[in-house]
Amino acid sequence: MALPVVVVCAGLCAGCGTGSEKDGVRAAANALFRDVRNGDGHAACTRLVPRAASTLETGDTRCEQQILRLGLKGGPLGPVEVWADQARVRAGTDTVFLTRWGSGWRVTAVGCEPRDDRPYDCDVST
């Protein structure tokens, strides 16, 4: 009889995260969109995990150039969900996925839109 209660509690706690973790996620997402708005592709690319940044590099096009061409807008941040070292936050119509990186957070995917019963469609991802 106790098992269902434990399962329910685990489900309720999923995505909780501490206030400081959520603040870190918000700060990382906001910083990425701020850098893009300011036209600072170099700074924006440093907000990505290296593997995500490398997906933007094709031929002679560097991450710093490509990230500014994506049209990332961001917007008001919605609720932050944190699961251990992974997080998700909505920014306007965009969804951002992040991972704990050292003592902070870095973006693993951005420009993501949900699709029915399929993985998100992201402009940048690992």
N, C-alpha and C positions, 0 to 999 in steps of 0.2 A: 504494500500500500504506500510506502514511503517513496518508492521509485518514481511514480508519476509526479510527485511534488518536486523532487529533485530535477527532473527533466523540465518541468514548467519553470522552475527558478532559473535554470541554465538558459532557457529560451528568453526569459525576461531580461537577463543580464547581458545577453549578447549585444555587442555594439555600444555598451555603456561608456567605457573609457572614463578617465578622470577629467576633471575640468581643465587641468594644465595640458593633458594630451590633446584634447579638443581644441584648445587655444592654439597649440602648436600647429595642428592641421589647418585651422583657419588662417593662421599667419602665413603658412607656406603657400596655400592656394591663392590668397590675396596678393602675395608678393609676385607670384608668377603672372597673374593678370595685370598687375600694376606695371611690371617690366614690359609686357607686350604693349600695353597702352602707351607707355613712354617710348616705344620704339627701341628698347634695349634688348636686342636678341641675345647678346652674350649673357647678360644677367639672367634672362628667362631660361636659357639652356642650362645654366648652373642649378636651376631649381628642379631639373629632371634627373632621374637616375641615369647613369652613363649609357645604359643599354637603350633607354627611350630616346635619349639625345642622338645616339648613333643611327636610329631608324630614320631620322630626318635628313641624314647626310647621303646624298645621291650624286654621283658624278662630281661636278665642281660646286654643287650647292652645299653649303655648310648649315649646321643646325641654326646658327645665329640668323641666317637669312630666311630659312624655311619657316621657322616658328612664327615669324612676323607675317608671313604670307597666308597662314592658316585661317585668319579671321577670328581668333579666339576672343570672345567678348567677356566672358564671366558674367557677373551680376551679383545681386544680393545672395549671400551664402545662406543655405538652408541648414537643417540639422546635420551635425557631424556624427558619423558612425565609426567607431573604432573597435577593431577585433585584434587584440594582441599587438602585432607590429604592422597591421594593415588598416587603412581608413578610406572612407568615401565621404565626399561632400558634394552637394549640388551648388552650383554657382549660376544663377539665372536658369537658362535652359541647358547648361553644360553640366556634366558630371565629371568629377576629378577623383582619381584613385591615387593614393599615396602609400608610402612605406616608411617605416622608421629608418632613419639613416643617421648613424652616429647618435648624437644627442638631439637631433631634430627630425624633420620629415622632408622627403623629396617626392616629387610627382612620378608615378609610374605610367599613368595614362591620363589624357586630357582631351577635351573635344569629344566626349563620349555621349552617345545617345542610346537609350534603352531600345531594345527590339523585342517583340513578342516571342517569348519562349526561346530566345537565342542570346548569345553573349552581346554585350554592348558593342556598338560600332564606334570606334575611337579614331580621331585624327592622328594621335600620337599614342603609342603603347609599346610595351616591351615584348 
